[in-house]
Amino acid sequence: MKKIFSLILLTLFSSLGHGQETDSSIVNQIYSETLNNAKAYDWLRSLCFDVGHRLSGSVGAEKAVVFAEQMFKEAGADTVWLQEVMVPHWVRGKKEIAQIIDSKNNAQNVPVLALGRSVATPKEGIRADVIEVYDFDELKQLGEEKIKGKIVFFNHPFNESYVNTFAAYSEAGKYRWAAPSEAARYGAVATICRSMTNTEDDFPHTGAMGYNDSLPKIPCAAISTNAANLLSRILKADSKTQFFLQMDCRTLDSVLSYNVIAEMKGSEFPEEFISVGGHLDSWDVGHGAHDDGAGVVQGIEIIRTFKALKIKPKRTIRVVAWMNEENGVMGGKVYAEEAARKIEKHIAAIESDAGAFAPYGFGLDMETEKQAKIKAWMPLFRRYNIWHFDYEHGGTDIGPLQKHLNTPLIGLVIESQRYFDVHHAASDTFDKINKRELHLGAAAMGAMVYLLSQYGL
């Protein structure tokens, strides 16, 4: 078996040019070094347990900045610095209380989480009739006559026909983001939405929402999928069912925070930059392990691996831990605006923000000819089960670079079937991380960064 495998490799290498043969050897070294000696898993454990969740403006976010700066230095970065970013400061306050109350006044508690940026309920909470809708069209058909004074329950589940669960998330996401204002348009007093996940459990999934400033701002919360199913069944049997919601969340003044940035200086083209990394902030539940502690430590691991292998990149590699992706993207915006002001040449940007499950490719958000150049490197990745090189969303934090500098964007593509089990939920904890899958993602990113550094784009 070993002889057959060696013959296959020999055939592959003989079909490559001399440059590709060298590249194949270095890509192999990157994978070998990462899979055998990576510190990303240990760093992530420390981030999860020593720092914990880290919503922008929180003490946890402050501690995360210090953590990332220290880890970048430990990894061997040439330079490390902090970039000032003013970030929104929303706080959850006391634990939310929610109850389903039937027409006989029987009440049962159900798990909810306030959505990020939501206003609070009155101190005594809100109790009102609840009406279930599937989408905005149904809401519009019911109109003010049926909606006014009620709590609207948006029960829009993930579309199970999508193999890529991010497609289902994208489709359902508008009922988290825009539902409060759309319901307020018809006189609703609050909204609850089914959690953005295709698993059925008792963990509500929070996330950002956005108000239309021309409409009343009403409280909004996410309800767990089990509770959503329960509420739907009860409503079908008892149309006089009410819902009680009590939330203490509020928005405070914006505060100063930081992007944490580390560089490995390019040996031949130091003024050409490759940005890579993930976002340092997380929601205020769970550990933020998959979202996006994983992306941060994978970026730091690239520096450690390159230093261990004595790889000297031709172009400058800039690893970034962006702040405030979850509820504002201020870190990504400030980073791109400063790069544009300095007229920096960013030849590519790579983001890992899809969890730490097994990687299988890269999403290429760029012009066709640049996609073709990257696709020419596909043979170097196939033996590592990296085969997907098609157009996909690059990443939220790197998106502003495309807006300001037309930077080609690359997103690490991850097996997504289990990601939304934990996304934005208290279940996003370190124990859900598979060490090998985390390190495979770091190795794939490292290999891509190496090739971009060698050949540009």
N, C-alpha and C positions, 0 to 999 in steps of 0.2 A: 504493500500500500504506500509506504514511504517513497519507494522508487518511482511509482506512478505519479505521485504528487510532485516529486522533483522534476520529472520529465515534463509535466504540465507547466511548471514554473519556467523551466529552461526554454520551452517553446514560446511562452509569453514574452520572456525577456529578449529572446532573439528577434521577435517581431517588432520590438521597440527600438527607437533610435538611441544613440549613446546617451543623450541628455535624459531621455525618459527612463533609461536603465538606472542612471544615477538617482533620478527622482524617486523611482520605485524603491531603491535601497533606503533612501532617507525617510520616505513615508513609512516603510517597514520599521525603521528605527524609532520613529515617533510613536507608532502604535505599541511597539515592544516596551519602550521606556515608560509610556503612560500606563499601560496595563499592568506592568510589573512594579512600578515605583511611585505611582501618582499619590499625591497628598490631598487631592480634591475631596475625597470621601471624609477624611479626618477634618479638613477645614469646614466642610458642611456640617459635620456633627457639632463642632464648636460654635458655628454660627447659629445653629438651631437651639442648642442647649445653653450656651453662655450668653447669647444675645436674645434669641427668641424672635417673636414677631416684631415687625419694625415698620409700622405705618408712618408715612411722612409726617414730620413734626413731633413725633413721639420720642421718649427717652430711648426706646429700642432702636430707632433710626439713628440717633446720635451715637449709640454704642456700636452700631453696624459700620458707621463711617470709620471709627477708630479701628475696628476689627479688620476691615478691608485694607486700610492703609498698612497695617502691620503685616498682613498676609502677602501683600504685593512686595513688600521689602524682603520678607522671608523667602519668597520665590526667586528673588534675585533681579528684580527690575532695575534698569539703569537709573531711572528717575521715577518718583512718585509724588503726586501733588493733589491738592483738593481744589475743586472748582466750585465757587459759590453759586448757590441756587436758592431762590426764595420759593418755598413750597407751601401749598395749602395745609391747614391744620384742622382736620375734622376729627372729633372724638366721639366714641360710642356712648360713653357714660355708663349708667347702671345697666345691668342685664335686662334685655327686653322681656316683656311678658305678653303672651298671646293665648287666647282661649277661643275655642269653638263653643257656642252656646245655642242649644236647640230651643225649640218653641216651648218646651216644658221647663226651661231654665236650668237644664243640666249642662254643666261646663266641664270641658277637659282641656288641659294645657297642651299646647303644641309648640315645637321648636321653630323660632324665627330669628333672623338677624336683620337689623336695620341695614339698608343699602347706603353705601358711602355717599356723602353729601346730603343725605336726607335731613329734613327738619324733624324736630321732636313732636310727639303728640302733646296735648295738654298734660299737665302733671298728673291728673286723675285718669289719663288714658282716653281712648275713644271706643265707644261701643255702638255698633250700628248694624243694620241689616247688611248682608253680604250678597253680592251678585257675581256670578261666575261668567267670564267671557273667554273665548278662545283667542281672539285677535282684535285688531283695531277696527276692522270692518264690522264685526259684531257689536263692538262698543258704540260705533256710530249709529248703527241701526236701532239700538236701544234708546239712544239719545237722552236728553236731559230729563224727560218725564220719568224714565225708569232708573236713571243713575243718580240723580240729585239726592244728597244726604246719605248715600250708601258707601260702603267699602267695596271697591272693585277687586275681584280676585282674577288675575290673569293666569289661566291654567293652560299655558302653551308648552307642551312637552317637546323634547328633542325629537327630530325626525329620524327614526331608526333606520331609514333606507339609506342614509348617508354612511358610507364606509369611513370616510374621514370625519371624525366627530367635531372637528373645528368648523366644518360646514354647518352642522346642526347648531353649534354654539352661535355662529354668526347669524343664522336665521332667527333663533329664539331671543338673541340678545337685545333686540329692540324693545322687548316687553319688560326688560329690566331698566333700560336706559330712559326710554321716553314715556312709559306707561303712566307715571304720576301726573305729568302735565296733560297728557291726552285725556285721562280720567277727570282731572280737575276742570277741563274744558266743559264738561257736562255736569259739574256740581258734586263730584265725588268728594268724600271727606278724607279718604286714605286709600292706598292700594297695597295689595300683597301680590307677589308673583311667585310662580313655581320656580324652584331653584334651577339654575342653568347646568343641569347634569342629566345624563341618561341612566344613572344608577338609582335604585330605590332604597333609601335609607333615612335615618333621622337627623342627618347633618344638613342644616340650611347653608346655602352658598351665597355669600355676600358679593359685592362688586359695586362699581361706580354707576351712578345714574346722573342725569343732567336735567335741570329744570329749564322750562321755557319762561323767561322772566316776565313775559306779558300775561302769564296765567298764574292763579293762586298756587302757592307751594304747599303741597300736602305731604304728610308722612308716608313713607313707603318701606316695605320690608320684604325679604325673601323668606318663603316658607319651605321646609324640607319636602322632598318628593313624597315620602310616606304620608306626611300631614296633608299635602295637597290632594293626594288620592282619597284620604279620609274625608276631607272637607267636601270634595266633589260628590262623594257617595251620600254624605249626610244632606247636602243641598238637594240632591235629586229626590230624597225621601221626605225632606222637610224644608219647604221653600221659605219658611219664616226663620230660618237659622240666622243667628247673628255672630259677629266676630268682635272680640275685644283685643285692642292693641295698645301697649304702653311702651314708649321709647323715650330715652333721655339724651339722644345724640344732639350735637351742635357743632357749628363751624366757628372756630376762633380765628384770630388774626394770623396771617401767614408768618412763617418763621424762616430763619436762615438755616439752610442745610448745604449738602455738598455732593457733587459727583466725585468719585475717587478714581484717579487716572494714573496709569503706569505705562512707561514706555520702554521699548527696546529700540535703540537708535539704528536706523538703516545704515549699512556700510557703504552703499553706492548711491542710493537715492534717498537721503535722509529727509528730504522735503516732500516725499510722497508717503501718505499715511494709509494704513489699514486699521480700521477701528473694529474691535471685537469685544463681546462681553454679554452681560445681562443686567437686570435691574436689581438694585440693592434693597429697595423697599418691598414690603409685603402687606397683605391685609392683617388686621389685628386679631386674627384667630389662627390657631395652629402654629406651626413653625415657619411657614413659608418655605418649605423644603424644596418642593418641585417648582413652586412659583414665588420667587425665581432664585432662591439660594443656589440651586443647581447651576444655573447659567453663570452666576458670579464666580463660583469656584472653578468651573470649567475654563473660564477665561484666565484666571490666575494660574491654573495648571499649565496652560500653553507657555507662559513665561518660564515656569519651573522646568518643564520638559526641554525647551530650547536651550536653557542654560546648562542643563545636565548633559545634553548632547553636543554642546559647544556650537550650536547652529548660529551663525551670524546672518541675520536677515538682510537682504539687499535694501529693502524699504522699511521705513519705521513702522513698528507694530505698536499700536496704542490699545491697551486693554482698559475698558471702562466699566465701572460699577455705577450705573445710572441711578439717580434718585427720583422718586415720584412718578414711576410709570403707572401705578395703579389708579391714581385719582388726579391726574393733571398733566403728566408727561413733561413736567417743567425741566427735569434733568436733560432729557433728549433735546428739548427746544433750545436751552441755554448752550449746550454743547455745540449744536449745529450753528447757532447764531454767531458764537465766537469764532468757529472755524471759518464761517463766511466772512466775518469782519477781518480776519487775518489773511483771507484769500488762500487758505490752505488747500492743498490738492489731496482730496480723499479718494483714493482709487477704488476702494470697496469698503463695505461695512458688513459685519457678520453679527447676528444676534442669536442667542439661545434663550428662548422664553416659551418653550412648549413642554417643559418637564424633563425629567431625567430618565425616561424610558428609553428603550433601544433605538438608536438612530438608524435611519435607512436612506438618508439623502439630504439634498439641499434645495431650498426654494430659491429660484433665481428671479429677482425683481429688477430687471434691467433690459437694455436694448438687446435685440436678437443677436447681433454680431458678438456682443460680450458674452451672452449665453453660450454661443458656439465655442468660444475660446475655453470656457470652463468645462463644457461637455467633452472637449478633447482630452481632458484629464480623467475621464470616467474609468478607463482601464486601470488606473492606479488605485482606484477605490473598490473595485468589484470584489476582490478577495476578502474585503472587510465588510461585505454585505451592505455597501453603500452604492445604491443603484439609481436612485430617483434624482434626476437633475432637470426639473421642469419649473415653469413659472408658478410662484406662490408668493404670498405676503412675506416680506423680509423680516419686519419686526417693528414694533411700536416706537421703541427708543431710537432706532436708526432712521425711522421715516423722515424726521426733519432734515437729515443730511441730504436725502434725495430732493426734498423741497427746495433747500437753499443752494445746494451744490451739484444737484443731479448725480449724486453718488449711487453707483450700483449697489443694490442691497441683496444680502444672502441670509436666509434663515435656516438654521439647523432643523431638519424635518425628523420628527420623532414618531414612533408608533403611538398612536393617540387613543387607543381603545379604553385605557384605564385613567387617562389624565383627568377627565372631568369627574371621576369618582371623588377627587380630593380638591379640585380647583376652587380656590377662595373659601375653603371650608376648614373647620377645626380639625378635620382629618388629614390635612396636609402637614404631616409630621415626618420626622427623620426616619422612623421605622418603615416608611413606605418607599424609601430609596434603595435601589439595588446597586451595590457598589460597582459591579462590572458594567452595567448599563450606563451609569454616570460617567465612568472612565472611557467607555467606548465613544460617548459623545464628545468628551474632551479631546480624544485622539483624532476623531474626524475633523473637528474644528482646527486642531493644530496642523493637520496635514493640508487642509485648505489654505490656512494662513501662510504656511511655508510656500506653497505653489504661487499664491498671489504675490508674495514677497519676491520670489525669484523672477517672475515673468510679467508682473503687472496685469493690467486689464484694459 
